[in-house]
Amino acid sequence: MVNFQGRIRPEFWHLYEDLQPDVWYDIEPLWTGSTTRRLDMADKRVARLKTPWGHTSLRAEYLDIRKRPRGRAEMESSAEQIT
């Protein structure tokens, strides 16, 4: 399950013009179950965003990051598992 979302900060949008600065994208691990953080060659943290056309990797410092809000569908499936 995806726990965090990120959106490109407006000052870095020119580097990733295919990302919209007002859209929150899910941040996904490199592979299922991965808990390690990834660094680029400059020793900066890298985030992997799930986009409608695939995935985009970029420096985490270029993003605003938030906890993923729970949607109605997730809340309903959680309630079904409890009952």
C-alpha positions as CSV (number, residue, x, y, z in Angstrom):
1,M,0.0,0.0,0.0
2,V,1.2,3.5,-0.8
3,N,1.6,5.7,2.3
4,F,2.9,8.9,0.8
5,Q,2.2,11.3,-2.0
6,G,4.3,14.0,-3.6
7,R,3.9,16.9,-5.9
8,I,6.5,18.8,-7.8
9,R,7.4,22.2,-6.2
10,P,6.6,25.1,-8.6
11,E,10.3,26.2,-8.7
12,F,11.4,22.8,-10.0
13,W,8.5,22.3,-12.5
14,H,10.7,23.4,-15.4
15,L,12.9,20.3,-14.9
16,Y,9.9,17.9,-15.1
17,E,7.3,19.6,-17.4
18,D,5.3,16.4,-17.7
19,L,4.4,16.6,-14.0
20,Q,1.7,19.1,-12.9
21,P,2.6,21.2,-9.8
22,D,-1.0,21.0,-8.5
23,V,-1.4,17.2,-8.8
24,W,-0.4,14.8,-5.9
25,Y,1.2,11.6,-7.2
26,D,1.7,8.4,-5.2
27,I,5.3,7.7,-4.1
28,E,6.1,4.1,-4.6
29,P,9.1,1.9,-3.6
30,L,11.5,0.6,-6.2
31,W,10.0,-2.9,-5.7
32,T,7.3,-4.4,-3.4
33,G,8.5,-4.7,0.1
34,S,11.4,-2.3,-0.3
35,T,12.1,-0.2,2.8
36,T,15.5,1.2,1.9
37,R,15.9,4.8,0.7
38,R,17.5,5.3,-2.7
39,L,20.3,7.9,-3.3
40,D,21.6,9.3,-6.6
41,M,25.2,9.7,-7.5
42,A,25.3,13.1,-5.7
43,D,24.1,11.4,-2.5
44,K,20.6,13.0,-2.7
45,R,17.4,11.1,-1.8
46,V,15.4,9.9,-4.8
47,A,11.6,9.5,-4.9
48,R,9.7,7.4,-7.5
49,L,6.3,8.8,-8.5
50,K,3.6,6.8,-10.0
51,T,2.1,8.7,-12.9
52,P,-0.7,7.9,-15.4
53,W,2.0,7.1,-18.0
54,G,4.3,5.0,-15.8
55,H,6.9,6.1,-13.2
56,T,9.2,9.1,-12.8
57,S,12.2,9.2,-10.5
58,L,13.4,12.6,-9.2
59,R,15.1,14.1,-6.2
60,A,12.9,14.1,-3.1
61,E,14.0,17.7,-2.4
62,Y,12.0,18.8,-5.5
63,L,8.8,17.6,-3.9
64,D,6.2,18.6,-1.4
65,I,5.5,15.3,0.5
66,R,2.4,14.4,2.5
67,K,0.8,11.3,4.0
68,R,-1.6,9.8,1.6
69,P,-5.2,10.7,2.7
70,R,-7.5,7.8,3.2
71,G,-10.1,7.6,0.5
72,R,-13.7,6.5,0.9
73,A,-12.9,3.1,-0.9
74,E,-10.0,2.4,1.5
75,M,-12.1,3.2,4.5
76,E,-14.9,0.9,3.4
77,S,-12.5,-2.0,2.7
78,S,-10.9,-1.5,6.1
79,A,-14.4,-1.6,7.7
80,E,-15.2,-4.8,5.8
81,Q,-12.0,-6.5,7.1
82,I,-12.8,-5.6,10.7
83,T,-16.4,-7.0,10.6
